[in-house]
Amino acid sequence: GYLRSNATKFGLSAADLASPFVTDQYTDSSSGMTHIYLRQELNGLAVIKANINLNLTADRRILST
């Protein structure tokens, strides 16, 4: 939802964000921060170098993208 709401800030269209998928996700045990890595998919295929990551605070607020 965050990415779709802010697509233009990232130079993306709604179509660019139609079906991203998580390639990796982990929570740092010392800081509690969660790092989520997404990749764009088009026609069922992963788009190379079309990645974005979200970094969330321990209370699940978005810190950075």
All heavy atoms as TSV, in Angstrom:
chain	resi	resn	atom	element	x	y	z
A	1	GLY	N	N	0.801	-1.190	0.000
A	1	GLY	CA	C	0.000	0.000	0.000
A	1	GLY	C	C	0.857	1.273	0.000
A	1	GLY	O	O	0.554	2.229	-0.705
A	2	TYR	N	N	1.920	1.252	0.812
A	2	TYR	CA	C	2.813	2.412	0.881
A	2	TYR	C	C	3.427	2.706	-0.486
A	2	TYR	O	O	3.459	3.856	-0.924
A	2	TYR	CB	C	3.917	2.176	1.913
A	2	TYR	CG	C	4.978	3.247	1.887
A	2	TYR	CD1	C	4.779	4.457	2.536
A	2	TYR	CD2	C	6.162	3.048	1.191
A	2	TYR	CE1	C	5.746	5.452	2.499
A	2	TYR	CE2	C	7.137	4.052	1.158
A	2	TYR	CZ	C	6.919	5.236	1.809
A	2	TYR	OH	O	7.873	6.229	1.762
A	3	LEU	N	N	3.903	1.683	-1.159
A	3	LEU	CA	C	4.533	1.898	-2.464
A	3	LEU	C	C	3.532	2.413	-3.481
A	3	LEU	O	O	3.834	3.315	-4.251
A	3	LEU	CB	C	5.178	0.606	-2.961
A	3	LEU	CG	C	6.393	0.146	-2.183
A	3	LEU	CD1	C	6.869	-1.203	-2.704
A	3	LEU	CD2	C	7.500	1.173	-2.229
A	4	ARG	N	N	2.332	1.843	-3.493
A	4	ARG	CA	C	1.330	2.307	-4.451
A	4	ARG	C	C	0.942	3.768	-4.175
A	4	ARG	O	O	0.764	4.550	-5.097
A	4	ARG	CB	C	0.101	1.415	-4.395
A	4	ARG	CG	C	0.302	0.061	-5.050
A	4	ARG	CD	C	-0.990	-0.663	-5.282
A	4	ARG	NE	N	-1.251	-1.978	-4.813
A	4	ARG	CZ	C	-0.444	-2.960	-4.530
A	4	ARG	NH1	N	0.830	-2.791	-4.599
A	4	ARG	NH2	N	-0.853	-4.139	-4.154
A	5	SER	N	N	0.819	4.121	-2.913
A	5	SER	CA	C	0.441	5.489	-2.540
A	5	SER	C	C	1.524	6.504	-2.889
A	5	SER	O	O	1.242	7.682	-3.069
A	5	SER	CB	C	0.160	5.576	-1.040
A	5	SER	OG	O	-0.929	4.776	-0.693
A	6	ASN	N	N	2.764	6.054	-2.965
A	6	ASN	CA	C	3.897	6.950	-3.205
A	6	ASN	C	C	4.629	6.642	-4.511
A	6	ASN	O	O	5.784	7.022	-4.676
A	6	ASN	CB	C	4.873	6.856	-2.029
A	6	ASN	CG	C	4.266	7.397	-0.765
A	6	ASN	OD1	O	4.204	8.598	-0.575
A	6	ASN	ND2	N	3.781	6.518	0.095
A	7	ALA	N	N	3.971	5.988	-5.427
A	7	ALA	CA	C	4.605	5.542	-6.672
A	7	ALA	C	C	5.289	6.684	-7.417
A	7	ALA	O	O	6.428	6.534	-7.868
A	7	ALA	CB	C	3.578	4.869	-7.571
A	8	THR	N	N	4.635	7.821	-7.537
A	8	THR	CA	C	5.220	8.912	-8.312
A	8	THR	C	C	6.498	9.450	-7.663
A	8	THR	O	O	7.389	9.914	-8.360
A	8	THR	CB	C	4.219	10.063	-8.510
A	8	THR	OG1	O	3.748	10.515	-7.251
A	8	THR	CG2	C	3.037	9.609	-9.366
A	9	LYS	N	N	6.608	9.370	-6.343
A	9	LYS	CA	C	7.827	9.819	-5.659
A	9	LYS	C	C	9.032	8.970	-6.064
A	9	LYS	O	O	10.160	9.427	-6.024
A	9	LYS	CB	C	7.653	9.741	-4.144
A	9	LYS	CG	C	6.693	10.742	-3.593
A	9	LYS	CD	C	6.571	10.593	-2.091
A	9	LYS	CE	C	5.528	11.537	-1.542
A	9	LYS	NZ	N	5.355	11.363	-0.093
A	10	PHE	N	N	8.769	7.722	-6.452
A	10	PHE	CA	C	9.832	6.806	-6.851
A	10	PHE	C	C	9.974	6.723	-8.369
A	10	PHE	O	O	10.748	5.925	-8.882
A	10	PHE	CB	C	9.566	5.408	-6.293
A	10	PHE	CG	C	9.544	5.354	-4.796
A	10	PHE	CD1	C	8.353	5.165	-4.114
A	10	PHE	CD2	C	10.705	5.503	-4.054
A	10	PHE	CE1	C	8.322	5.124	-2.727
A	10	PHE	CE2	C	10.682	5.463	-2.672
A	10	PHE	CZ	C	9.489	5.277	-2.005
A	11	GLY	N	N	9.196	7.532	-9.089
A	11	GLY	CA	C	9.254	7.505	-10.545
A	11	GLY	C	C	8.620	6.254	-11.121
A	11	GLY	O	O	9.020	5.783	-12.183
A	12	LEU	N	N	7.619	5.714	-10.422
A	12	LEU	CA	C	6.973	4.467	-10.838
A	12	LEU	C	C	5.521	4.708	-11.209
A	12	LEU	O	O	4.904	5.675	-10.772
A	12	LEU	CB	C	7.038	3.441	-9.699
A	12	LEU	CG	C	8.431	3.087	-9.193
A	12	LEU	CD1	C	8.333	2.263	-7.917
A	12	LEU	CD2	C	9.211	2.349	-10.257
A	13	SER	N	N	4.985	3.793	-11.976
A	13	SER	CA	C	3.565	3.836	-12.319
A	13	SER	C	C	2.848	2.736	-11.545
A	13	SER	O	O	3.484	1.861	-10.954
A	13	SER	CB	C	3.381	3.605	-13.822
A	13	SER	OG	O	3.717	2.264	-14.139
A	14	ALA	N	N	1.526	2.776	-11.585
A	14	ALA	CA	C	0.744	1.720	-10.926
A	14	ALA	C	C	1.090	0.357	-11.518
A	14	ALA	O	O	1.168	-0.643	-10.801
A	14	ALA	CB	C	-0.743	2.011	-11.065
A	15	ALA	N	N	1.326	0.296	-12.826
A	15	ALA	CA	C	1.684	-0.969	-13.478
A	15	ALA	C	C	3.019	-1.512	-12.965
A	15	ALA	O	O	3.195	-2.721	-12.837
A	15	ALA	CB	C	1.735	-0.788	-14.990
A	16	ASP	N	N	3.950	-0.609	-12.650
A	16	ASP	CA	C	5.252	-1.036	-12.121
A	16	ASP	C	C	5.108	-1.762	-10.792
A	16	ASP	O	O	5.937	-2.602	-10.437
A	16	ASP	CB	C	6.177	0.163	-11.914
A	16	ASP	CG	C	6.598	0.821	-13.213
A	16	ASP	OD1	O	6.680	0.124	-14.241
A	16	ASP	OD2	O	6.842	2.043	-13.187
A	17	LEU	N	N	4.071	-1.422	-10.060
A	17	LEU	CA	C	3.871	-1.982	-8.724
A	17	LEU	C	C	2.731	-2.990	-8.663
A	17	LEU	O	O	2.256	-3.331	-7.586
A	17	LEU	CB	C	3.602	-0.844	-7.730
A	17	LEU	CG	C	4.746	0.148	-7.585
A	17	LEU	CD1	C	4.299	1.367	-6.809
A	17	LEU	CD2	C	5.929	-0.520	-6.915
A	18	ALA	N	N	2.332	-3.491	-9.818
A	18	ALA	CA	C	1.191	-4.399	-9.863
A	18	ALA	C	C	1.434	-5.705	-9.121
A	18	ALA	O	O	0.536	-6.235	-8.471
A	18	ALA	CB	C	0.804	-4.683	-11.311
A	19	SER	N	N	2.643	-6.234	-9.179
A	19	SER	CA	C	2.876	-7.539	-8.542
A	19	SER	C	C	4.307	-7.692	-8.037
A	19	SER	O	O	5.028	-8.599	-8.446
A	19	SER	CB	C	2.538	-8.661	-9.520
A	19	SER	OG	O	3.298	-8.530	-10.704
A	20	PRO	N	N	4.734	-6.823	-7.123
A	20	PRO	CA	C	6.073	-7.018	-6.561
A	20	PRO	C	C	6.077	-8.261	-5.669
A	20	PRO	O	O	5.029	-8.654	-5.139
A	20	PRO	CB	C	6.301	-5.754	-5.732
A	20	PRO	CG	C	4.934	-5.334	-5.317
A	20	PRO	CD	C	4.048	-5.710	-6.478
A	21	PHE	N	N	7.225	-8.877	-5.532
A	21	PHE	CA	C	7.296	-10.031	-4.632
A	21	PHE	C	C	8.510	-9.895	-3.729
A	21	PHE	O	O	9.502	-9.253	-4.079
A	21	PHE	CB	C	7.311	-11.356	-5.406
A	21	PHE	CG	C	8.500	-11.560	-6.289
A	21	PHE	CD1	C	9.598	-12.282	-5.848
A	21	PHE	CD2	C	8.520	-11.042	-7.583
A	21	PHE	CE1	C	10.700	-12.467	-6.665
A	21	PHE	CE2	C	9.619	-11.231	-8.410
A	21	PHE	CZ	C	10.713	-11.948	-7.947
A	22	VAL	N	N	8.394	-10.450	-2.552
A	22	VAL	CA	C	9.451	-10.371	-1.541
A	22	VAL	C	C	10.555	-11.357	-1.906
A	22	VAL	O	O	10.304	-12.542	-2.085
A	22	VAL	CB	C	8.893	-10.683	-0.135
A	22	VAL	CG1	C	10.007	-10.707	0.903
A	22	VAL	CG2	C	7.831	-9.658	0.249
A	23	THR	N	N	11.786	-10.837	-2.030
A	23	THR	CA	C	12.926	-11.715	-2.312
A	23	THR	C	C	13.674	-12.076	-1.040
A	23	THR	O	O	14.361	-13.094	-0.987
A	23	THR	CB	C	13.917	-11.050	-3.288
A	23	THR	OG1	O	14.410	-9.839	-2.707
A	23	THR	CG2	C	13.248	-10.764	-4.627
A	24	ASP	N	N	13.544	-11.229	-0.019
A	24	ASP	CA	C	14.198	-11.497	1.259
A	24	ASP	C	C	13.567	-10.598	2.310
A	24	ASP	O	O	13.057	-9.520	1.990
A	24	ASP	CB	C	15.696	-11.221	1.170
A	24	ASP	CG	C	16.490	-11.803	2.335
A	24	ASP	OD1	O	15.947	-12.658	3.074
A	24	ASP	OD2	O	17.644	-11.400	2.511
A	25	GLN	N	N	13.596	-11.061	3.536
A	25	GLN	CA	C	13.090	-10.267	4.655
A	25	GLN	C	C	13.719	-10.792	5.933
A	25	GLN	O	O	13.831	-12.003	6.106
A	25	GLN	CB	C	11.569	-10.396	4.746
A	25	GLN	CG	C	10.966	-9.709	5.943
A	25	GLN	CD	C	9.457	-9.812	5.986
A	25	GLN	OE1	O	8.799	-9.977	4.958
A	25	GLN	NE2	N	8.889	-9.725	7.160
A	26	TYR	N	N	14.167	-9.883	6.767
A	26	TYR	CA	C	14.683	-10.314	8.068
A	26	TYR	C	C	14.532	-9.193	9.085
A	26	TYR	O	O	14.397	-8.028	8.730
A	26	TYR	CB	C	16.144	-10.763	7.977
A	26	TYR	CG	C	17.139	-9.658	7.748
A	26	TYR	CD1	C	17.794	-9.051	8.821
A	26	TYR	CD2	C	17.432	-9.207	6.468
A	26	TYR	CE1	C	18.713	-8.029	8.620
A	26	TYR	CE2	C	18.344	-8.188	6.260
A	26	TYR	CZ	C	18.976	-7.601	7.331
A	26	TYR	OH	O	19.874	-6.589	7.134
A	27	THR	N	N	14.524	-9.569	10.335
A	27	THR	CA	C	14.466	-8.622	11.435
A	27	THR	C	C	15.758	-8.727	12.218
A	27	THR	O	O	16.148	-9.827	12.635
A	27	THR	CB	C	13.253	-8.901	12.344
A	27	THR	OG1	O	12.058	-8.799	11.562
A	27	THR	CG2	C	13.181	-7.916	13.499
A	28	ASP	N	N	16.417	-7.603	12.406
A	28	ASP	CA	C	17.661	-7.553	13.165
A	28	ASP	C	C	17.331	-7.744	14.649
A	28	ASP	O	O	16.526	-6.995	15.204
A	28	ASP	CB	C	18.336	-6.206	12.930
A	28	ASP	CG	C	19.658	-6.102	13.645
A	28	ASP	OD1	O	19.649	-5.680	14.822
A	28	ASP	OD2	O	20.684	-6.435	13.037
A	29	SER	N	N	17.931	-8.725	15.270
A	29	SER	CA	C	17.594	-9.049	16.658
A	29	SER	C	C	18.026	-7.971	17.647
A	29	SER	O	O	17.388	-7.787	18.678
A	29	SER	CB	C	18.205	-10.393	17.047
A	29	SER	OG	O	19.612	-10.351	16.910
A	30	SER	N	N	19.074	-7.225	17.344
A	30	SER	CA	C	19.525	-6.204	18.301
A	30	SER	C	C	18.746	-4.901	18.184
A	30	SER	O	O	18.437	-4.275	19.194
A	30	SER	CB	C	21.020	-5.953	18.151
A	30	SER	OG	O	21.314	-5.473	16.862
A	31	SER	N	N	18.397	-4.487	16.982
A	31	SER	CA	C	17.691	-3.205	16.808
A	31	SER	C	C	16.183	-3.377	16.664
A	31	SER	O	O	15.431	-2.423	16.856
A	31	SER	CB	C	18.216	-2.456	15.579
A	31	SER	OG	O	17.838	-3.134	14.395
A	32	GLY	N	N	15.751	-4.564	16.274
A	32	GLY	CA	C	14.331	-4.790	16.020
A	32	GLY	C	C	13.871	-4.288	14.668
A	32	GLY	O	O	12.699	-4.411	14.313
A	33	MET	N	N	14.794	-3.726	13.882
A	33	MET	CA	C	14.433	-3.232	12.547
A	33	MET	C	C	14.193	-4.399	11.597
A	33	MET	O	O	14.900	-5.403	11.642
A	33	MET	CB	C	15.529	-2.336	11.980
A	33	MET	CG	C	15.589	-0.993	12.654
A	33	MET	SD	S	16.642	0.168	11.777
A	33	MET	CE	C	15.864	0.214	10.188
A	34	THR	N	N	13.191	-4.227	10.745
A	34	THR	CA	C	12.877	-5.228	9.733
A	34	THR	C	C	13.249	-4.665	8.369
A	34	THR	O	O	12.954	-3.511	8.057
A	34	THR	CB	C	11.381	-5.594	9.764
A	34	THR	OG1	O	11.083	-6.154	11.046
A	34	THR	CG2	C	11.022	-6.596	8.676
A	35	HIS	N	N	13.897	-5.478	7.569
A	35	HIS	CA	C	14.323	-5.102	6.224
A	35	HIS	C	C	13.596	-6.012	5.245
A	35	HIS	O	O	13.688	-7.238	5.350
A	35	HIS	CB	C	15.833	-5.259	6.083
A	35	HIS	CG	C	16.583	-4.545	7.167
A	35	HIS	ND1	N	16.839	-3.195	7.109
A	35	HIS	CD2	C	17.094	-4.983	8.337
A	35	HIS	CE1	C	17.485	-2.837	8.199
A	35	HIS	NE2	N	17.659	-3.910	8.964
A	36	ILE	N	N	12.859	-5.406	4.317
A	36	ILE	CA	C	12.080	-6.153	3.335
A	36	ILE	C	C	12.582	-5.777	1.948
A	36	ILE	O	O	12.656	-4.593	1.602
A	36	ILE	CB	C	10.576	-5.846	3.445
A	36	ILE	CG1	C	10.088	-6.130	4.871
A	36	ILE	CG2	C	9.782	-6.656	2.423
A	36	ILE	CD1	C	8.690	-5.624	5.143
A	37	TYR	N	N	12.920	-6.772	1.151
A	37	TYR	CA	C	13.435	-6.564	-0.201
A	37	TYR	C	C	12.414	-7.095	-1.207
A	37	TYR	O	O	11.992	-8.244	-1.126
A	37	TYR	CB	C	14.778	-7.286	-0.365
A	37	TYR	CG	C	15.806	-6.784	0.619
A	37	TYR	CD1	C	15.909	-7.339	1.887
A	37	TYR	CD2	C	16.630	-5.717	0.291
A	37	TYR	CE1	C	16.823	-6.851	2.811
A	37	TYR	CE2	C	17.553	-5.225	1.206
A	37	TYR	CZ	C	17.643	-5.795	2.455
A	37	TYR	OH	O	18.543	-5.303	3.369
A	38	LEU	N	N	12.044	-6.236	-2.148
A	38	LEU	CA	C	11.028	-6.581	-3.149
A	38	LEU	C	C	11.620	-6.470	-4.545
A	38	LEU	O	O	12.541	-5.690	-4.778
A	38	LEU	CB	C	9.845	-5.615	-3.053
A	38	LEU	CG	C	9.122	-5.577	-1.715
A	38	LEU	CD1	C	8.505	-4.218	-1.489
A	38	LEU	CD2	C	8.074	-6.646	-1.669
A	39	ARG	N	N	11.050	-7.227	-5.465
A	39	ARG	CA	C	11.450	-7.151	-6.866
A	39	ARG	C	C	10.187	-7.066	-7.722
A	39	ARG	O	O	9.178	-7.698	-7.437
A	39	ARG	CB	C	12.256	-8.382	-7.265
A	39	ARG	CG	C	12.688	-8.319	-8.739
A	39	ARG	CD	C	13.746	-9.333	-9.084
A	39	ARG	NE	N	14.958	-9.009	-8.350
A	39	ARG	CZ	C	15.825	-9.931	-7.918
A	39	ARG	NH1	N	15.618	-11.202	-8.159
A	39	ARG	NH2	N	16.914	-9.567	-7.263
A	40	GLN	N	N	10.290	-6.305	-8.782
A	40	GLN	CA	C	9.192	-6.168	-9.729
A	40	GLN	C	C	9.048	-7.446	-10.539
A	40	GLN	O	O	10.028	-8.114	-10.868
A	40	GLN	CB	C	9.448	-4.994	-10.665
A	40	GLN	CG	C	8.335	-4.716	-11.637
A	40	GLN	CD	C	8.671	-3.555	-12.561
A	40	GLN	OE1	O	9.769	-3.006	-12.522
A	40	GLN	NE2	N	7.739	-3.182	-13.399
A	41	GLU	N	N	7.809	-7.756	-10.873
A	41	GLU	CA	C	7.514	-8.913	-11.719
A	41	GLU	C	C	6.666	-8.435	-12.895
A	41	GLU	O	O	5.801	-7.584	-12.734
A	41	GLU	CB	C	6.746	-9.951	-10.897
A	41	GLU	CG	C	6.446	-11.227	-11.632
A	41	GLU	CD	C	5.724	-12.210	-10.742
A	41	GLU	OE1	O	4.547	-11.968	-10.445
A	41	GLU	OE2	O	6.340	-13.202	-10.339
A	42	LEU	N	N	6.941	-8.960	-14.072
A	42	LEU	CA	C	6.193	-8.595	-15.268
A	42	LEU	C	C	5.920	-9.861	-16.055
A	42	LEU	O	O	6.859	-10.602	-16.387
A	42	LEU	CB	C	6.990	-7.591	-16.121
A	42	LEU	CG	C	6.332	-7.091	-17.382
A	42	LEU	CD1	C	5.066	-6.298	-17.056
A	42	LEU	CD2	C	7.289	-6.223	-18.173
A	43	ASN	N	N	4.662	-10.123	-16.317
A	43	ASN	CA	C	4.257	-11.330	-17.048
A	43	ASN	C	C	4.826	-12.597	-16.416
A	43	ASN	O	O	5.250	-13.518	-17.103
A	43	ASN	CB	C	4.659	-11.247	-18.518
A	43	ASN	CG	C	3.958	-10.121	-19.246
A	43	ASN	OD1	O	2.807	-9.790	-18.929
A	43	ASN	ND2	N	4.633	-9.503	-20.191
A	44	GLY	N	N	4.859	-12.622	-15.086
A	44	GLY	CA	C	5.320	-13.804	-14.371
A	44	GLY	C	C	6.828	-13.955	-14.269
A	44	GLY	O	O	7.311	-14.951	-13.743
A	45	LEU	N	N	7.578	-12.976	-14.763
A	45	LEU	CA	C	9.040	-13.057	-14.728
A	45	LEU	C	C	9.613	-11.928	-13.864
A	45	LEU	O	O	9.123	-10.798	-13.897
A	45	LEU	CB	C	9.621	-12.931	-16.137
A	45	LEU	CG	C	9.198	-14.009	-17.131
A	45	LEU	CD1	C	9.669	-13.634	-18.523
A	45	LEU	CD2	C	9.746	-15.357	-16.711
A	46	ALA	N	N	10.645	-12.244	-13.116
A	46	ALA	CA	C	11.322	-11.225	-12.315
A	46	ALA	C	C	12.032	-10.243	-13.237
A	46	ALA	O	O	12.641	-10.640	-14.224
A	46	ALA	CB	C	12.334	-11.880	-11.382
A	47	VAL	N	N	11.926	-8.972	-12.936
A	47	VAL	CA	C	12.598	-7.939	-13.712
A	47	VAL	C	C	13.958	-7.677	-13.055
A	47	VAL	O	O	14.032	-7.290	-11.891
A	47	VAL	CB	C	11.765	-6.642	-13.762
A	47	VAL	CG1	C	12.496	-5.560	-14.539
A	47	VAL	CG2	C	10.394	-6.916	-14.377
A	48	ILE	N	N	15.017	-7.902	-13.803
A	48	ILE	CA	C	16.372	-7.739	-13.278
A	48	ILE	C	C	16.623	-6.272	-12.919
A	48	ILE	O	O	16.271	-5.371	-13.673
A	48	ILE	CB	C	17.412	-8.222	-14.315
A	48	ILE	CG1	C	17.164	-9.686	-14.683
A	48	ILE	CG2	C	18.839	-8.015	-13.811
A	48	ILE	CD1	C	17.223	-10.656	-13.528
A	49	LYS	N	N	17.242	-6.053	-11.781
A	49	LYS	CA	C	17.598	-4.728	-11.264
A	49	LYS	C	C	16.389	-3.833	-11.024
A	49	LYS	O	O	16.505	-2.607	-11.037
A	49	LYS	CB	C	18.616	-4.043	-12.164
A	49	LYS	CG	C	19.933	-4.789	-12.220
A	49	LYS	CD	C	20.977	-4.018	-12.973
A	49	LYS	CE	C	22.277	-4.818	-12.995
A	49	LYS	NZ	N	23.344	-4.106	-13.644
A	50	ALA	N	N	15.226	-4.434	-10.802
A	50	ALA	CA	C	14.017	-3.676	-10.466
A	50	ALA	C	C	13.670	-4.005	-9.017
A	50	ALA	O	O	12.690	-4.673	-8.714
A	50	ALA	CB	C	12.880	-4.030	-11.409
A	51	ASN	N	N	14.537	-3.543	-8.110
A	51	ASN	CA	C	14.430	-3.871	-6.696
A	51	ASN	C	C	14.152	-2.622	-5.867
A	51	ASN	O	O	14.536	-1.522	-6.239
A	51	ASN	CB	C	15.749	-4.479	-6.195
A	51	ASN	CG	C	16.188	-5.643	-7.032
A	51	ASN	OD1	O	15.421	-6.543	-7.311
A	51	ASN	ND2	N	17.433	-5.620	-7.453
A	52	ILE	N	N	13.509	-2.836	-4.735
A	52	ILE	CA	C	13.325	-1.767	-3.758
A	52	ILE	C	C	13.350	-2.422	-2.384
A	52	ILE	O	O	12.972	-3.591	-2.247
A	52	ILE	CB	C	12.009	-0.994	-3.998
A	52	ILE	CG1	C	11.973	0.296	-3.178
A	52	ILE	CG2	C	10.793	-1.851	-3.711
A	52	ILE	CD1	C	10.898	1.267	-3.601
A	53	ASN	N	N	13.840	-1.701	-1.413
A	53	ASN	CA	C	13.794	-2.246	-0.062
A	53	ASN	C	C	13.111	-1.257	0.871
A	53	ASN	O	O	13.169	-0.050	0.677
A	53	ASN	CB	C	15.186	-2.637	0.452
A	53	ASN	CG	C	16.067	-1.452	0.715
A	53	ASN	OD1	O	16.406	-0.726	-0.204
A	53	ASN	ND2	N	16.447	-1.258	1.956
A	54	LEU	N	N	12.434	-1.816	1.856
A	54	LEU	CA	C	11.771	-1.044	2.897
A	54	LEU	C	C	12.444	-1.381	4.215
A	54	LEU	O	O	12.717	-2.553	4.486
A	54	LEU	CB	C	10.285	-1.419	2.985
A	54	LEU	CG	C	9.451	-1.221	1.726
A	54	LEU	CD1	C	8.098	-1.884	1.882
A	54	LEU	CD2	C	9.288	0.248	1.441
A	55	ASN	N	N	12.702	-0.370	5.015
A	55	ASN	CA	C	13.298	-0.568	6.331
A	55	ASN	C	C	12.309	-0.059	7.355
A	55	ASN	O	O	11.926	1.113	7.319
A	55	ASN	CB	C	14.624	0.189	6.419
A	55	ASN	CG	C	15.568	-0.268	5.328
A	55	ASN	OD1	O	15.972	-1.414	5.287
A	55	ASN	ND2	N	15.896	0.627	4.414
A	56	LEU	N	N	11.889	-0.938	8.249
A	56	LEU	CA	C	10.878	-0.613	9.234
A	56	LEU	C	C	11.457	-0.621	10.637
A	56	LEU	O	O	12.288	-1.472	10.959
A	56	LEU	CB	C	9.726	-1.626	9.179
A	56	LEU	CG	C	8.884	-1.589	7.915
A	56	LEU	CD1	C	9.491	-2.473	6.860
A	56	LEU	CD2	C	7.489	-2.018	8.213
A	57	THR	N	N	10.986	0.320	11.452
A	57	THR	CA	C	11.408	0.375	12.843
A	57	THR	C	C	10.792	-0.801	13.597
A	57	THR	O	O	9.917	-1.505	13.076
A	57	THR	CB	C	10.961	1.696	13.492
A	57	THR	OG1	O	9.539	1.768	13.446
A	57	THR	CG2	C	11.571	2.903	12.793
A	58	ALA	N	N	11.221	-0.986	14.827
A	58	ALA	CA	C	10.715	-2.090	15.641
A	58	ALA	C	C	9.197	-2.030	15.818
A	58	ALA	O	O	8.547	-3.066	15.938
A	58	ALA	CB	C	11.403	-2.102	17.000
A	59	ASP	N	N	8.624	-0.823	15.788
A	59	ASP	CA	C	7.165	-0.708	15.917
A	59	ASP	C	C	6.465	-0.639	14.553
A	59	ASP	O	O	5.329	-0.194	14.446
A	59	ASP	CB	C	6.781	0.469	16.811
A	59	ASP	CG	C	7.241	1.819	16.270
A	59	ASP	OD1	O	7.958	1.867	15.257
A	59	ASP	OD2	O	6.885	2.838	16.886
A	60	ARG	N	N	7.170	-1.090	13.508
A	60	ARG	CA	C	6.634	-1.289	12.151
A	60	ARG	C	C	6.352	-0.002	11.372
A	60	ARG	O	O	5.610	0.009	10.409
A	60	ARG	CB	C	5.373	-2.164	12.166
A	60	ARG	CG	C	5.500	-3.472	12.904
A	60	ARG	CD	C	6.480	-4.404	12.317
A	60	ARG	NE	N	5.914	-5.055	11.131
A	60	ARG	CZ	C	6.600	-5.831	10.339
A	60	ARG	NH1	N	7.860	-6.073	10.578
A	60	ARG	NH2	N	6.052	-6.383	9.291
A	61	ARG	N	N	6.990	1.113	11.740
A	61	ARG	CA	C	6.889	2.327	10.947
A	61	ARG	C	C	7.969	2.311	9.881
A	61	ARG	O	O	9.076	1.850	10.133
A	61	ARG	CB	C	7.058	3.567	11.832
A	61	ARG	CG	C	5.889	3.825	12.766
A	61	ARG	CD	C	6.096	5.049	13.663
A	61	ARG	NE	N	7.193	4.779	14.600
A	61	ARG	CZ	C	8.293	5.526	14.694
A	61	ARG	NH1	N	8.464	6.601	13.958
A	61	ARG	NH2	N	9.251	5.204	15.547
A	62	ILE	N	N	7.665	2.831	8.703
A	62	ILE	CA	C	8.651	2.864	7.632
A	62	ILE	C	C	9.681	3.933	7.942
A	62	ILE	O	O	9.348	5.112	8.111
A	62	ILE	CB	C	7.979	3.118	6.268
A	62	ILE	CG1	C	7.079	1.929	5.926
A	62	ILE	CG2	C	9.048	3.340	5.185
A	62	ILE	CD1	C	6.282	2.090	4.669
A	63	LEU	N	N	10.928	3.508	8.041
A	63	LEU	CA	C	12.035	4.413	8.316
A	63	LEU	C	C	12.613	4.955	7.013
A	63	LEU	O	O	12.888	6.129	6.867
A	63	LEU	CB	C	13.113	3.709	9.124
A	63	LEU	CG	C	14.370	4.504	9.428
A	63	LEU	CD1	C	14.036	5.690	10.322
A	63	LEU	CD2	C	15.408	3.618	10.101
A	64	SER	N	N	12.813	4.049	6.038
A	64	SER	CA	C	13.374	4.462	4.748
A	64	SER	C	C	13.020	3.444	3.686
A	64	SER	O	O	12.657	2.311	3.972
A	64	SER	CB	C	14.890	4.628	4.857
A	64	SER	OG	O	15.498	3.389	5.168
A	65	THR	N	N	13.147	3.905	2.447
A	65	THR	CA	C	12.949	3.020	1.286
A	65	THR	C	C	14.121	3.190	0.356
A	65	THR	O	O	14.802	4.198	0.379
A	65	THR	CB	C	11.661	3.359	0.523
A	65	THR	OG1	O	11.677	4.718	0.163
A	65	THR	CG2	C	10.438	3.060	1.358
